Amino acid sequence: MSKIKEHMIGYETSDWIEESAHVMVDELIEYQVYCMSLSELTSRVAKQMRDEYYSNSYTDMTQKYNEAFPNE
C-alpha cells in the first residue's frame, strides 16, 4: 500500500515502535494462529466479537441483529 493511501486511511506506524517490531509482531501473530487449535482460535474470535457487541449501544446491536435475522 502506498504511503499516501496509508495516510489517507489513517494507517501509520507508530514512532515509538521500531519498524522491525511491527514485522516481528505480524510474524508472531501468524505463528501463534498457525499453532492454535481450531477450538482455541474459535474461542478467541468469539470472545473478541462478544466484547465488540457489548461495547456497542443497544440500538446498534438491535440494528445488527435485525439485519442478521430479518424474520425474527
LOROTOR-124215 format. One record per residue: residue number from 0; chain; x, y, z of N, C-alpha, C, O in turn. Coordinates in steps of 0.1 Angstrom, whole numbers, m for minus. Each point is the difference from the previous one (the first is absolute). Layout:
N
+------+-------+-------+--------+-------+--------+---------+-------+-------+--------+-------+-------+--------+-------+
! resi ! chain ! neast ! nnorth !   nup ! caeast ! canorth !  caup ! ceast ! cnorth !   cup ! oeast ! onorth !   oup !
+------+-------+-------+--------+-------+--------+---------+-------+-------+--------+-------+-------+--------+-------+
!  NUM !     A !     X !      Y !     Z !      X !       Y !     Z !     X !      Y !     Z !     X !      Y !     Z !
...
+------+-------+-------+--------+-------+--------+---------+-------+-------+--------+-------+-------+--------+-------+
END
This chain:
72
+------+-------+-------+--------+-------+--------+---------+-------+-------+--------+-------+-------+--------+-------+
! resi ! chain ! neast ! nnorth !   nup ! caeast ! canorth !  caup ! ceast ! cnorth !   cup ! oeast ! onorth !   oup !
+------+-------+-------+--------+-------+--------+---------+-------+-------+--------+-------+-------+--------+-------+
!    0 !     A !     8 !    m12 !     0 !     m8 !      12 !     0 !     9 !     12 !     0 !    10 !      1 !     7 !
!    1 !     A !   m14 !      9 !   m15 !      8 !      12 !     0 !     0 !      8 !    12 !   m10 !     m1 !     8 !
!    2 !     A !    20 !      9 !    m5 !      0 !       9 !    12 !   m11 !     10 !     0 !    m6 !      3 !    11 !
!    3 !     A !     2 !      2 !   m23 !    m11 !      10 !    m1 !   m13 !     m7 !     4 !    m8 !      5 !     8 !
!    4 !     A !     6 !    m17 !   m13 !    m13 !      m7 !     3 !     0 !     m4 !    15 !   m10 !      1 !     7 !
!    5 !     A !    21 !     m5 !    m1 !      1 !      m4 !    14 !    m3 !     13 !     8 !    m7 !     m2 !    10 !
!    6 !     A !    12 !     13 !   m14 !     m3 !      12 !     8 !   m15 !      4 !    m1 !    m6 !      5 !    10 !
!    7 !     A !     0 !     m7 !   m22 !    m14 !       4 !    m2 !    m9 !     m8 !     8 !   m10 !      5 !     5 !
!    8 !     A !    13 !    m18 !    m3 !     m9 !      m9 !     8 !     4 !     m1 !    14 !    m5 !     m7 !     8 !
!    9 !     A !    16 !     15 !    m4 !      4 !       0 !    14 !     9 !    m11 !     4 !     1 !     m3 !    12 !
!   10 !     A !     5 !     m4 !   m21 !      9 !     m11 !     3 !    14 !      5 !     0 !     7 !      1 !   m10 !
!   11 !     A !    m2 !      3 !    22 !     14 !       4 !     1 !     6 !     m8 !    11 !    m6 !     m2 !    11 !
!   12 !     A !    19 !     m1 !   m13 !      7 !      m7 !    11 !     3 !     10 !    10 !     3 !     12 !    m2 !
!   13 !     A !    m3 !    m17 !    14 !      3 !       9 !    12 !    15 !      3 !     1 !     8 !     m9 !    m3 !
!   14 !     A !    m5 !     21 !     6 !     14 !       4 !     2 !     7 !     m7 !    11 !    12 !     m1 !     0 !
!   15 !     A !   m19 !     m3 !    10 !      6 !      m5 !    12 !     3 !    m15 !    m1 !     6 !     m6 !     9 !
!   16 !     A !   m10 !      0 !   m20 !      3 !     m14 !    m2 !     9 !     m1 !   m13 !    m4 !      6 !   m10 !
!   17 !     A !    15 !    m13 !    11 !      8 !      m1 !   m12 !    m7 !     m8 !   m11 !    m8 !     m9 !     3 !
!   18 !     A !    12 !     12 !   m15 !     m6 !      m7 !   m12 !     2 !    m15 !     1 !    m9 !     m8 !    m3 !
!   19 !     A !    20 !      3 !     8 !      3 !     m14 !     1 !   m10 !     m6 !    10 !    m3 !    m12 !    m1 !
!   20 !     A !    m1 !     19 !    11 !     m9 !      m5 !    10 !   m14 !     m3 !    m6 !    m6 !    m10 !     3 !
!   21 !     A !     2 !     18 !   m13 !    m13 !      m3 !    m7 !     1 !    m13 !    m8 !    m9 !     m8 !     0 !
!   22 !     A !    20 !      6 !    m6 !      2 !     m12 !    m8 !     0 !    m12 !    10 !    m6 !    m11 !    m3 !
!   23 !     A !    13 !     12 !    14 !      1 !     m11 !    10 !   m14 !     m3 !     6 !    m4 !    m12 !     1 !
!   24 !     A !    m4 !     22 !     2 !    m13 !      m2 !     5 !    m9 !     m7 !   m11 !    m7 !    m10 !     4 !
!   25 !     A !     8 !     14 !   m16 !     m8 !      m7 !   m10 !     4 !    m14 !    m2 !    m9 !     m9 !    m1 !
!   26 !     A !    22 !      6 !     1 !      5 !     m14 !    m1 !    m4 !     m8 !    12 !    m4 !    m12 !    m1 !
!   27 !     A !     5 !     18 !    13 !     m4 !      m8 !    12 !   m15 !     m3 !     1 !    m4 !    m11 !     4 !
!   28 !     A !    m4 !     21 !    m9 !    m15 !      m3 !    m1 !    m3 !    m11 !   m10 !    m7 !     m9 !     3 !
!   29 !     A !    14 !      9 !   m15 !     m2 !     m10 !    m9 !     4 !    m14 !     6 !    m7 !    m10 !    m2 !
!   30 !     A !    18 !     10 !     9 !      5 !     m13 !     6 !   m10 !     m5 !    10 !    m3 !    m12 !     1 !
!   31 !     A !    m1 !     21 !     8 !     m9 !      m4 !    11 !   m13 !     m5 !    m6 !    m6 !    m10 !     5 !
!   32 !     A !     0 !     17 !   m15 !    m12 !      m5 !    m6 !     2 !    m13 !    m7 !    m9 !     m9 !     2 !
!   33 !     A !    20 !      7 !    m8 !      3 !     m13 !    m7 !     1 !    m11 !    11 !    m4 !    m11 !    m3 !
!   34 !     A !     9 !     14 !    15 !      2 !     m11 !    10 !   m13 !     m2 !     8 !     0 !    m10 !     7 !
!   35 !     A !    m9 !     19 !    m7 !    m13 !      m2 !     8 !    m8 !    m11 !    m6 !    m1 !     m3 !   m12 !
!   36 !     A !    m6 !     m3 !    21 !    m11 !     m10 !    m4 !   m12 !      8 !    m5 !    m1 !     12 !     3 !
!   37 !     A !    m7 !    m18 !   m11 !    m12 !       6 !    m5 !    m9 !      5 !    11 !    m6 !     11 !    m1 !
!   38 !     A !     5 !    m19 !    11 !     m9 !       4 !    11 !     5 !     12 !     8 !    m8 !      9 !     4 !
!   39 !     A !    21 !     m8 !    m2 !      6 !      11 !     6 !    m2 !     13 !    m8 !    m3 !     11 !     5 !
!   40 !     A !     6 !    m12 !   m18 !     m2 !      11 !    m9 !   m14 !      5 !     0 !    m3 !     12 !     0 !
!   41 !     A !    m7 !    m22 !    m1 !    m14 !       4 !     0 !    m4 !      7 !    13 !    m7 !      9 !     0 !
!   42 !     A !    13 !    m14 !    11 !     m3 !       6 !    13 !     5 !     14 !     1 !    m8 !      9 !     5 !
!   43 !     A !    20 !     m7 !   m10 !      5 !      14 !     1 !    m8 !     10 !    m9 !    m2 !     11 !     4 !
!   44 !     A !    m1 !    m16 !   m16 !     m8 !       9 !    m9 !   m14 !      2 !     6 !    m4 !     12 !    m1 !
!   45 !     A !    m2 !    m22 !     6 !    m13 !       2 !     6 !     0 !     10 !    12 !    m8 !      9 !     2 !
!   46 !     A !    19 !    m10 !     6 !      2 !      10 !    11 !     1 !     14 !    m5 !    m6 !      9 !     5 !
!   47 !     A !    15 !     m7 !   m15 !      2 !      13 !    m6 !   m13 !      6 !    m5 !    m3 !     11 !     2 !
!   48 !     A !    m5 !    m20 !   m10 !    m12 !       5 !    m5 !   m10 !      3 !    11 !    m7 !     10 !    m2 !
!   49 !     A !     6 !    m18 !    12 !     m9 !       3 !    11 !     4 !     13 !     7 !    m9 !      8 !     3 !
!   50 !     A !    21 !     m5 !    m1 !      5 !      12 !     6 !    m4 !     12 !    m9 !    m4 !     11 !     5 !
!   51 !     A !     5 !    m12 !   m18 !     m3 !      10 !   m10 !   m15 !      3 !     1 !    m5 !     12 !     0 !
!   52 !     A !    m4 !    m23 !     0 !    m14 !       2 !     1 !    m4 !      7 !    13 !    m9 !      9 !     0 !
!   53 !     A !    15 !    m13 !    11 !     m4 !       6 !    13 !     5 !     14 !     1 !    m6 !      8 !     8 !
!   54 !     A !    16 !     m4 !   m16 !      4 !      14 !     0 !    m8 !      9 !    m8 !     0 !     13 !     1 !
!   55 !     A !    m9 !    m18 !   m10 !     m9 !       7 !    m8 !   m12 !      4 !     8 !    m3 !     m5 !    11 !
!   56 !     A !    m4 !     16 !   m16 !    m13 !       3 !     7 !   m10 !    m10 !    m3 !     1 !     m8 !   m10 !
!   57 !     A !   m12 !      8 !    18 !    m11 !     m10 !    m2 !    m6 !      2 !   m14 !    m4 !     m9 !    m6 !
!   58 !     A !     3 !     22 !     2 !     m6 !       3 !   m13 !     8 !     m6 !   m11 !    m6 !     m6 !   m10 !
!   59 !     A !    19 !      7 !    10 !      9 !      m5 !   m10 !    m1 !    m16 !     0 !    m1 !     m6 !   m11 !
!   60 !     A !     1 !      1 !    23 !     m1 !     m15 !     1 !   m14 !     m5 !    m6 !     0 !    m10 !    m7 !
!   61 !     A !   m11 !     17 !    10 !    m13 !      m4 !    m5 !     0 !      1 !   m15 !    m6 !     m8 !    m7 !
!   62 !     A !    12 !     19 !     1 !      0 !       1 !   m14 !     8 !    m11 !    m7 !    m4 !     m6 !   m10 !
!   63 !     A !    16 !      2 !    16 !      8 !     m11 !    m6 !    m8 !    m13 !     2 !     1 !     m8 !    m9 !
!   64 !     A !    m8 !      6 !    20 !     m7 !     m12 !     2 !   m12 !     m1 !   m11 !    m2 !    m11 !    m6 !
!   65 !     A !    m5 !     22 !     4 !    m10 !       0 !   m10 !     5 !     m2 !   m14 !    m7 !     m6 !    m8 !
!   66 !     A !    19 !     11 !     5 !      6 !      m3 !   m13 !     3 !    m15 !    m2 !    m1 !     m5 !   m11 !
!   67 !     A !     6 !     m1 !    22 !      4 !     m14 !    m1 !   m12 !     m9 !     0 !     0 !    m11 !    m6 !
!   68 !     A !   m10 !     15 !    14 !    m12 !      m9 !     2 !   m12 !      8 !    m4 !    m8 !      4 !     9 !
!   69 !     A !     5 !     m1 !   m21 !    m11 !       9 !    m4 !   m14 !     m6 !     3 !    m9 !      8 !     1 !
!   70 !     A !     8 !    m21 !     0 !    m13 !      m6 !     2 !    m4 !     m3 !    15 !   m10 !     m6 !     3 !
!   71 !     A !    19 !     11 !     5 !     m3 !      m3 !    15 !    m9 !     11 !     5 !    m3 !     m1 !    12 !
+------+-------+-------+--------+-------+--------+---------+-------+-------+--------+-------+-------+--------+-------+
END
